[in-house]
Amino acid sequence: MGDGVAMFDGELRMAAWNRNFQMILDLPEAFLGDSRTYTDLVRYLAVRGEYGVAADPEAELRRYTENLARHYSYERARPTAEFLKCATTRCRAAGLS
């Protein structure tokens, strides 16, 4: 499978992920080694500048978490112009389907 996949539990803690998820998002082992949440992931990416250098990390966090109750897909390019494949969010595990 070429897609990056992550699974979050009912408390939105990262329960599992594949190697492509780590490679596509360029996540270090140290980050994934701790018990991380969905908000940790979005905040980490925002602080690193993945949503643009002028992006407010907390605003990005709100944008990505306010839609957890519905299934959605999105595509985006990194600030380096590298295009990321479509990401899909589905939150059945949290009872938010």
C-alpha positions in Angstrom: 0.0 0.0 0.0 1.4 3.4 -1.0 -0.8 5.4 1.3 0.2 6.6 4.8 -2.3 5.3 7.3 -2.7 6.0 11.0 -5.3 4.7 13.4 -6.4 6.6 16.5 -8.3 5.1 19.5 -11.4 6.4 21.2 -9.5 9.1 23.0 -7.8 10.1 19.7 -4.5 8.6 20.8 -2.3 7.2 18.0 -2.8 3.4 18.2 -1.1 2.3 15.0 0.5 3.6 11.8 2.4 2.3 8.8 5.9 3.2 7.7 4.5 5.3 4.7 2.6 7.5 7.2 5.9 8.2 8.9 7.8 8.8 5.7 5.2 10.9 4.0 4.9 13.2 7.0 8.6 12.9 7.8 7.9 12.1 11.4 10.9 11.1 13.6 11.0 7.9 15.6 11.2 10.0 18.8 7.9 11.7 18.0 6.1 8.4 17.3 7.7 6.7 20.3 5.6 8.6 22.8 1.9 8.2 23.4 0.7 10.8 20.9 -2.8 12.2 20.2 -4.3 13.6 17.0 -3.9 17.1 18.4 -0.2 16.4 19.2 0.3 15.4 15.5 -1.5 18.5 14.1 0.3 20.8 16.5 3.7 19.2 15.7 3.1 19.6 11.9 1.9 23.2 12.3 4.8 24.3 14.5 7.2 22.7 12.0 5.7 24.9 9.3 3.8 22.2 7.3 0.8 24.6 6.9 2.9 27.6 5.9 5.4 29.6 7.9 2.8 32.3 8.8 0.2 29.7 9.9 -0.9 29.9 13.5 -0.5 26.4 15.0 -3.5 26.8 17.3 -5.7 28.0 14.4 -4.6 25.0 12.4 -5.4 22.7 15.3 -8.9 24.1 15.5 -9.4 23.8 11.8 -8.4 20.1 11.8 -10.2 19.1 14.9 -13.5 20.9 14.5 -14.4 18.5 11.6 -13.7 15.2 13.4 -17.4 14.3 13.5 -17.6 13.8 9.7 -15.6 11.9 7.1 -13.6 14.1 4.9 -10.6 14.0 2.5 -8.2 16.7 1.6 -5.0 17.3 -0.4 -2.3 19.8 0.2 1.2 20.8 -0.8 4.0 21.3 1.7 5.7 24.7 1.9 8.5 23.0 -0.1 5.9 22.5 -2.9 6.1 18.7 -2.4 2.5 17.4 -2.9 1.1 15.2 -0.3 -1.4 12.5 -1.3 -5.0 12.7 -0.3 -5.5 12.1 3.4 -8.7 10.7 4.8 -10.1 11.2 8.3 -12.8 8.9 9.6 -13.6 8.9 13.3 -15.7 5.9 14.0 -13.4 4.7 16.8 -14.2 7.8 18.8 -17.9 7.2 18.3 -18.1 10.2 16.0 -19.1 8.6 12.7 
